[in-house]
Amino acid sequence: MSAVPAPSVSIPYGRQDISEADIAAVVEVLHSDWLTQGPAVPRFEQLLAARTGARHAVAVNSATSALQLVYRALGIGPGSRVWTSPNTFVATASAAALLGAEVDFIDIDPRTLNLCPQRLEERLEAAGRDGTLPDLLVPVHFAGRSCDMAAIGALAKRYGFRVVEDAAHALGAEADGVPVGACRHSDAVVLSFHPVKIVTTGEGGAVLCQDDALATRLQELRSHGITRDPARMPAEPDGAWQYDQLEPGWNFRMTDLQAALGASQLGRLDAFLARRRALAVRYEALLAALALQRPQRDARMRSAWHLYVVQLADAPLRRRVFDALRAAGIGVNVHYRPVYLQPWWRARGFAPGHCPEAERYYAGALSLPLHPRLSESEQNHVVLQLGEALAGLS
Ligand SMILES: Cc1ncc(COP(=O)(O)O)c(C=O)c1O
């Protein structure tokens, strides 16, 4: 295989927007007594919970950690069955595989690009007959648009499985007027604060939930499975120094530096969302004359517009347009190759054809630059270059 040098990208598909106030918030922590395990993390958690309507927010060092943490806290382990969408980042599935669970993928609805509730229902009916119902379903709010959680929640009640929403793309999104994160139809919701996401902490993530016992377990597991609460200890402590390890856990803690940045960024969330939405509306108009499929909007699902994904006619055209735009310094990207087509999953028996809609979508998918700092002239340039690439190649 020949190594192709990556051309330099001057307009990235996503990036952070850091203000002087964000920087000042981090510097304040650097001057304080606590770089980690101080007051900034619980403050950020309270702000996250208030914003989303969750009772609890548990901040951690990435969404990947958050997924593993909440799967484990819900009892996922060897022999468990976890189902998710193929149209996601590998972490959604691999966090379950790392715990020893058996993972399967439910095809997407080509209109929403999210896990399809009808396909899910069909698979559940069959699994009910075979005795292979899932323990946990992880719907992914792809590109910032919520899945139909009311439909999924009804199926969860009927078939008795748990639900964790992977909302790494969807902080600030709404479904039927309710913020993503409120856990109306799920056990928990996972957020990511990676720099390309809606708000950033550098690296970072969180689990949102309503249940007090689940929140306590998440807090313990993110910090070695340790408690300092005498009420959680099986016997009277020897003294005030004592902590008890209740089970093996991880160090998935977020630092106070990250939490201070997150709290400051959260204060800018509405401005970020408004800018992303305005750019999405602008793309819709600018792209109307081009031979491609634009994202379909839905009045019920207010997207956070993490990604703006268009679909081209076929894989060879997508490849040529991708290369032409990258050569022109435009950081287009592709989200996502169906997870089960990755080598590790192929080696475990998955093959092309497992989720035909996700494969069809992947063949033509192209993510255009979308982030709060993208200027209108940069956006015009992206559309002009895309139009030229399509005209030159068709
Ligand atoms: C859908 C989805 N889930 C999980 C993750 C993992 O997030 P993190 O980078 O915070 O670990 C990502 C990151 O891209 C993602 O897109």
The ligand as a Tripos MOL2 file, in Angstrom:
@<TRIPOS>MOLECULE
LIG
   16    16     1     0     0
SMALL
NO_CHARGES

@<TRIPOS>ATOM
      1 C1        -21.1970    8.9330   18.0850 C.3       1 LIG1
      2 C2        -19.9360    8.9850   18.9030 C.ar      1 LIG1
      3 N1        -19.8650    8.2800   20.0380 N.ar      1 LIG1
      4 C3        -18.7660    8.3060   20.8140 C.ar      1 LIG1
      5 C4        -17.6590    9.0510   20.4670 C.ar      1 LIG1
      6 C5        -16.4500    9.0330   21.3420 C.3       1 LIG1
      7 O1        -16.2200   10.3250   21.8460 O.3       1 LIG1
      8 P1        -14.8470   10.7240   22.5470 P.3       1 LIG1
      9 O2        -13.9410   11.1910   21.4600 O.co2     1 LIG1
     10 O3        -15.2500   11.8660   23.4750 O.co2     1 LIG1
     11 O4        -14.3420    9.5560   23.2830 O.co2     1 LIG1
     12 C6        -17.6790    9.8130   19.3030 C.ar      1 LIG1
     13 C7        -16.5130   10.6110   18.9160 C.2       1 LIG1
     14 O5        -16.3210   10.9930   17.7960 O.2       1 LIG1
     15 C8        -18.8480    9.7890   18.5060 C.ar      1 LIG1
     16 O6        -18.9100   10.4900   17.3590 O.3       1 LIG1
@<TRIPOS>BOND
     1     1     2 1
     2     2     3 ar
     3     2    15 ar
     4     3     4 ar
     5     4     5 ar
     6     5     6 1
     7     5    12 ar
     8     6     7 1
     9     7     8 1
    10     8     9 2
    11     8    10 1
    12     8    11 1
    13    12    13 1
    14    12    15 ar
    15    13    14 2
    16    15    16 1
@<TRIPOS>SUBSTRUCTURE
     1 LIG1         1 GROUP 0 **** ****
